[in-house]
Amino acid sequence: MDGAEISEIYAVRELLECEALRLSIPALLDGNLDEAEQVLDQIDAERNVGRWGALNRTFHLSLYAACGNQRLLGLIEAHHNAADRYVRILLSNLDHRARSQAEHRDLLAACRRRDGKKAGSILRQHLREGSDTLVNAIEGGGLSRKS
């Protein structure tokens, strides 16, 4: 586990994903939002920690699908893949899952209202808190560096 790597990945994710969300919100279809909601329900029901990272990625990408920039989406997916093990640790070892899901639902609600400013703020805070929680756990000895 590497706190510097976590910070870098999440900083890049914040830049990329907030821009994709900003571009996507005006063009989001109800189908995109319904898909995102179904994924959240799957996360709630899923007991296999190994699936959480993939479902989390699917949720986020469903909100960015209408951004109109395939290169941006590719970069986001690459950074989600780089963060996958950290996301699984965050959701399982640190019992962050309920908080993350509440933030996801708040983000989805803002997207349904087409409130880009609020959605961007929620997403930014969501990513920062996830990064901070992981880094603090590593630096405080709450996680094994071999995880």
N, C-alpha and C positions, 0 to 999 in steps of 0.2 A: 504494500500500500504506500502510495506516495502523495503526500499532501500537495506538493507543487504541481504534480500532474493533474490532480483533481481540480485545483484552482484554475489551471490553464484550460482544461477541457470545458469546464462550466462557464468560464469567461467567454470562450469562443461560442459555446452554445447560446449564451445570452444574446450576443450580438446577432448571430445568424437567425435564431428562432424569433426574436422580437421583430426583426425586419420581415421575415416570412409571414408572421402573424399580421403585421401591419398591412402588407400587400394582400393577404388572403381575405381578411374580414369583409371588405366590400363585395367580394365575389363568392363568399361561402354560400353554399346551398343548404337547405334544410337536411338533405341527405348526408352531407358531410358531418353536420352536427349530430344527426341521429346515429351515424356510425360511431362518432366519438363517444356518445352516451352509452351505446352498446358495449364498447370496449371497457368503459369504466365499470359497467355491471359485471363484465367478465373478470376484471381485476378483483372486484369485491368477492367473487365466488372462487377464484383460483387459489388453490392451496400449494401448488408447485412453484416454489421460489424461482426456479429456473425459467419459468414463463413470464414472470413479472416484468423483466426488462423488455422483452419483445412486445408485450401488451402496452407498456408505457410508451415505447417508441411508436407503436401503431396509433395510440391516442394522440400524441403530439403531432405526428405527421398528418393525421386526418384533419387537424385544424389548419395546417399549412398548405393543404393540397391545392387550394385555389389561388396560390400566390402567383402562378404563371411563370415561375422560374425554376426549371428543372435542375440547373446547376446548383442553385441555392439549396434545393431539396436534397440533392446528392451530398452536399457538404454537411447538411444537418444529419442525414442518416449516418454518415461516416463518424460523426462526433457522438451520436447516440450509441453506435457500436463500440466506440472507444470507452464510453462511460458505462457500458452494460454491467460489468462486474460491480462497479461502484453503486449503481442503482439497486442491484439486487441486495447488496450489503446494507445499503441505506434502508431499504424497505423491510429487510428481515432482521438483521442484527440490532439495528437501532430503533426498532419498533416505530418507524416513521410512516408506516403505510396509511394509517387513518388520517394523519395530517396531510400527507401527499394527496390522498383521494379527496379530502375536503377542498384543497387548493385546486385540484383538477376540476371539481364540480363548480367552484366559483369562476374559474376560467371559462368553462363551457357556458355558464349562465351569461357572462359578459359577452361572449361571442354570439350567443343567441339574440342578445339585445343589439348586436352590431356596435357595441361600445368599444371601439379600438383602443382608446386611451386607457380605459379601465382594464381591458384584457391584457394589454402590454404591461401594465403595472403589476398585475397579478402574476403574469408569467415571469417577469424579471425577479420579483420577490421569491417566487417558487424555486427558481434556479439558484438564486443566491443562498437561500436557506438550506437547500439540499447540499450545496457545496460547503457552506460553513459548518453544517452538522457533521459531514464526513471529515473535514479537515480538523475540526476540534476533537473529534473522537480519536483520530490518529495521533494528534499531538498530545492528547491527554491520556493516551494509553488505553482508550476504550475499545480499540480494535487491534488485532494482531497485524503486523506488517506483512505477514505471510498469507493473509486471507485471500 
